[in-house]
Amino acid sequence: MFDEILKMVKDHLGNNQEVSSLPADQQDAVHHEVATQMTNELKNQASTQGGAGGLLSMLQNSLTSGSPIVHAIEGGLVGGLLGRFGLSPTIAGAVTAALPGLLQKFVHKANDPNDTSITKESIDQSLATATANTNTGAIPS
C-alpha cells in the first residue's frame, strides 16, 4: 500500500509550484514523508474503524481540512517538514493543504472497480501485516 500511496503523492504534489521549487532530493524526501504519515495514519484509522470498509466510509464522510484524519496526518507532517527538512512555512502549508485532495484520491482509487492499485482487500492486508508485525515484534517493511 505504501508504494501506491507514494506514487499518488508524487503525482499530486508534482503539480505543486512550491514543492516543485525544491531540489529533487528534497522533493523525494518530502514525498516519502507525506506517504509515510498518510500510510501510518490510514492504518491507525483502519484498525479503529473496523478495517477498510469503515476507514473508507469515515473518509468519505469527512474529507475536509478540519477532519480528524487530516488533522492527525498534519500533526506528524508539519513538525517533520519544518524541523527535519527545514522547509519554509509556505511550502509546509502547501503540502498540508494537499492532504484532503490526496485522501480523496485514495478513497476514489479504493472504490474504483477498474483501478486495482488500492483496494479494500489490499488495505485490510496491509493492516493485517502491520498487526502481525506488531504482535511478533518484527519491523514492517
C-alpha contacts under 8 A as a table, 3 or more apart, distances in Angstrom:
res1	aa1	res2	aa2	distance
1	M	4	E	5.33
1	M	5	I	6.27
1	M	39	T	7.55
1	M	118	I	6.79
1	M	122	S	6.77
1	M	123	I	6.83
1	M	126	S	6.57
2	F	5	I	5.10
2	F	6	L	6.00
2	F	35	A	6.73
2	F	36	T	7.24
2	F	39	T	6.10
3	D	6	L	5.01
3	D	7	K	6.20
4	E	7	K	5.10
4	E	8	M	6.19
4	E	117	S	6.49
4	E	118	I	6.94
5	I	8	M	4.97
5	I	9	V	6.09
5	I	35	A	5.78
5	I	38	M	7.80
5	I	39	T	7.22
5	I	106	F	7.63
6	L	9	V	5.03
6	L	10	K	6.16
6	L	31	H	6.65
6	L	32	H	6.50
6	L	34	V	7.90
6	L	35	A	5.03
7	K	10	K	5.14
7	K	11	D	6.15
8	M	11	D	5.15
8	M	12	H	6.03
8	M	102	L	7.35
8	M	105	K	7.85
9	V	12	H	5.11
9	V	13	L	5.84
9	V	31	H	6.13
9	V	34	V	7.19
9	V	35	A	6.50
9	V	102	L	6.90
10	K	13	L	5.35
10	K	14	G	5.57
10	K	31	H	6.04
11	D	14	G	5.21
11	D	15	N	7.36
12	H	15	N	6.26
12	H	16	N	7.54
12	H	98	A	7.91
12	H	102	L	7.04
13	L	16	N	5.01
13	L	19	V	6.72
13	L	20	S	7.75
13	L	31	H	7.84
13	L	95	V	7.49
13	L	98	A	7.59
14	G	19	V	7.33
14	G	20	S	6.32
15	N	20	S	7.16
16	N	19	V	5.49
16	N	20	S	5.95
16	N	94	A	7.69
17	Q	20	S	5.04
17	Q	21	S	6.23
18	E	21	S	5.33
18	E	22	L	7.28
18	E	90	T	7.68
18	E	91	I	5.53
18	E	94	A	6.88
19	V	22	L	5.59
19	V	27	Q	6.51
19	V	91	I	6.37
19	V	94	A	7.70
19	V	95	V	7.46
20	S	23	P	7.82
20	S	27	Q	7.14
22	L	26	Q	6.15
22	L	27	Q	5.83
23	P	26	Q	5.36
23	P	27	Q	6.21
24	A	27	Q	5.01
24	A	28	D	6.24
25	D	28	D	5.10
25	D	29	A	6.32
26	Q	29	A	4.99
26	Q	30	V	6.15
26	Q	85	F	7.81
27	Q	30	V	5.10
27	Q	31	H	6.13
28	D	31	H	5.06
28	D	32	H	6.23
29	A	32	H	5.13
29	A	33	E	6.15
30	V	33	E	5.02
30	V	34	V	6.16
30	V	81	L	7.28
30	V	85	F	7.92
31	H	34	V	5.24
31	H	35	A	6.13
32	H	35	A	5.08
32	H	36	T	5.93
33	E	36	T	5.10
33	E	37	Q	6.14
33	E	77	L	7.17
33	E	80	G	7.74
34	V	37	Q	5.24
34	V	38	M	6.07
34	V	77	L	6.68
35	A	38	M	5.11
35	A	39	T	5.93
36	T	39	T	5.18
36	T	40	N	6.05
37	Q	40	N	5.28
37	Q	41	E	6.12
37	Q	73	I	5.84
37	Q	76	G	6.67
37	Q	77	L	6.47
38	M	41	E	5.29
38	M	42	L	5.92
38	M	73	I	6.13
39	T	42	L	5.16
39	T	43	K	6.13
40	N	43	K	5.23
40	N	44	N	6.21
41	E	44	N	4.89
41	E	45	Q	6.01
41	E	69	I	7.19
41	E	72	A	7.11
41	E	73	I	6.31
42	L	45	Q	5.08
42	L	46	A	5.93
42	L	55	L	7.58
42	L	69	I	7.92
43	K	46	A	5.03
43	K	47	S	6.20
43	K	123	I	7.91
43	K	126	S	7.68
43	K	127	L	5.79
44	N	47	S	5.34
44	N	48	T	6.52
45	Q	48	T	5.16
45	Q	49	Q	5.91
45	Q	55	L	6.23
45	Q	69	I	7.60
46	A	49	Q	5.01
46	A	50	G	6.07
46	A	51	G	4.63
46	A	52	A	5.67
46	A	54	G	6.75
46	A	55	L	4.88
46	A	124	D	7.99
46	A	127	L	7.29
47	S	50	G	5.60
47	S	51	G	5.61
47	S	127	L	7.06
48	T	51	G	7.50
49	Q	52	A	7.76
49	Q	53	G	7.97
49	Q	54	G	4.76
49	Q	55	L	5.52
49	Q	58	M	7.78
50	G	53	G	7.31
50	G	54	G	5.54
50	G	55	L	7.40
51	G	54	G	5.63
51	G	55	L	6.23
51	G	123	I	7.77
51	G	124	D	5.94
51	G	127	L	7.66
52	A	55	L	4.98
52	A	56	L	6.00
52	A	120	K	5.25
52	A	121	E	7.48
52	A	123	I	5.76
52	A	124	D	5.64
53	G	56	L	5.31
53	G	57	S	6.13
53	G	120	K	6.77
54	G	57	S	5.12
54	G	58	M	6.03
55	L	58	M	5.15
55	L	59	L	6.11
56	L	59	L	5.02
56	L	60	Q	6.06
56	L	107	V	6.15
56	L	110	A	7.93
57	S	60	Q	5.18
57	S	61	N	6.35
58	M	61	N	5.28
58	M	62	S	6.30
59	L	62	S	5.22
59	L	63	L	5.80
59	L	69	I	7.91
59	L	103	L	7.54
59	L	104	Q	7.88
59	L	107	V	7.16
60	Q	63	L	6.13
60	Q	104	Q	7.69
60	Q	107	V	7.08
62	S	67	S	5.51
62	S	68	P	7.94
63	L	67	S	6.27
63	L	70	V	7.74
63	L	100	P	5.74
63	L	103	L	7.24
63	L	104	Q	6.82
64	T	67	S	5.36
64	T	70	V	7.44
64	T	100	P	5.88
65	S	70	V	6.07
65	S	71	H	7.26
65	S	97	A	7.39
65	S	99	L	7.65
65	S	100	P	6.02
66	G	70	V	6.69
66	G	71	H	6.34
67	S	70	V	5.34
67	S	71	H	6.09
68	P	71	H	5.02
68	P	72	A	6.03
69	I	72	A	4.99
69	I	73	I	6.21
70	V	73	I	5.23
70	V	74	E	6.03
70	V	99	L	6.54
70	V	100	P	6.70
71	H	74	E	5.03
71	H	75	G	6.10
72	A	75	G	5.20
72	A	76	G	6.86
73	I	76	G	5.59
73	I	77	L	6.06
74	E	77	L	4.90
74	E	78	V	5.72
74	E	96	T	6.07
75	G	78	V	5.85
75	G	79	G	6.91
76	G	79	G	5.92
76	G	80	G	6.67
77	L	80	G	5.27
77	L	81	L	6.09
77	L	96	T	7.61
78	V	81	L	5.13
78	V	82	L	6.01
78	V	92	A	6.34
78	V	96	T	7.43
79	G	82	L	5.41
79	G	83	G	5.57
79	G	84	R	7.43
80	G	83	G	5.24
80	G	84	R	4.93
80	G	85	F	6.48
81	L	84	R	5.92
81	L	85	F	5.06
81	L	86	G	6.35
81	L	87	L	5.70
81	L	92	A	5.99
82	L	85	F	5.89
82	L	86	G	4.79
82	L	87	L	4.96
82	L	88	S	6.55
82	L	89	P	6.91
82	L	92	A	6.75
83	G	86	G	5.25
83	G	87	L	7.58
87	L	91	I	6.25
87	L	92	A	6.33
88	S	91	I	5.39
88	S	92	A	6.26
89	P	92	A	4.99
89	P	93	G	5.78
90	T	93	G	5.09
90	T	94	A	6.20
91	I	94	A	5.01
91	I	95	V	6.28
92	A	95	V	5.17
92	A	96	T	6.23
93	G	96	T	5.18
93	G	97	A	5.91
94	A	97	A	5.07
94	A	98	A	6.47
95	V	98	A	5.30
95	V	99	L	7.07
96	T	99	L	5.37
97	A	100	P	7.04
98	A	101	G	5.46
98	A	102	L	6.23
99	L	102	L	4.98
99	L	103	L	6.10
100	P	103	L	5.16
100	P	104	Q	6.07
101	G	104	Q	4.95
101	G	105	K	6.23
102	L	105	K	5.10
102	L	106	F	6.22
103	L	106	F	4.86
103	L	107	V	6.24
104	Q	107	V	5.18
104	Q	108	H	6.15
105	K	108	H	4.98
105	K	109	K	6.05
106	F	109	K	5.23
106	F	110	A	6.17
106	F	118	I	7.57
107	V	110	A	5.11
107	V	111	N	6.14
108	H	111	N	5.23
108	H	112	D	5.94
109	K	112	D	5.17
109	K	115	D	6.02
109	K	116	T	7.64
109	K	117	S	7.14
109	K	118	I	5.84
109	K	119	T	7.25
110	A	113	P	7.93
110	A	115	D	7.57
110	A	116	T	7.72
110	A	117	S	7.85
110	A	118	I	5.00
110	A	119	T	4.50
110	A	120	K	6.05
111	N	119	T	7.06
111	N	120	K	7.78
112	D	115	D	5.37
112	D	116	T	7.71
113	P	116	T	6.93
115	D	118	I	7.17
115	D	119	T	7.99
116	T	119	T	5.95
118	I	122	S	6.20
118	I	123	I	7.15
119	T	122	S	5.09
119	T	123	I	6.26
120	K	123	I	5.12
120	K	124	D	6.19
121	E	124	D	5.09
121	E	125	Q	5.97
122	S	125	Q	4.89
122	S	126	S	5.97
123	I	126	S	5.09
123	I	127	L	6.13
124	D	127	L	4.96
124	D	128	A	6.04
125	Q	128	A	4.99
125	Q	129	T	6.09
126	S	129	T	5.08
126	S	130	A	6.17
127	L	130	A	5.12
127	L	131	T	6.15
128	A	131	T	5.05
128	A	132	A	6.04
129	T	132	A	5.09
129	T	133	N	6.08
129	T	140	P	7.66
130	A	133	N	5.15
130	A	134	T	6.12
130	A	140	P	6.32
131	T	134	T	5.05
131	T	135	N	6.15
132	A	135	N	5.11
132	A	136	T	6.19
133	N	136	T	5.20
133	N	137	G	5.70
133	N	138	A	4.64
133	N	139	I	6.20
133	N	140	P	5.95
134	T	137	G	5.12
134	T	138	A	6.36
134	T	139	I	7.61
135	N	138	A	7.80
